[in-house]
Amino acid sequence: MELNMDFVPQLPRDSDQLKQTLAKAHRNCQEMELVGLQ
């Protein structure tokens, strides 16, 4: 899984909490897309 980090240049890219937040948002987005396709 590769996340686009261009939209958060002001945040530390090595922050574990940031990675967790982005991963969670990415999963939520994928789930919403799956629901929308059904």
Secondary structure, 3 states (H helix, E strand, C coil): CCCCCCCCCCCCCCCHHHHHHHHHHHHHHHHHHHHHHC
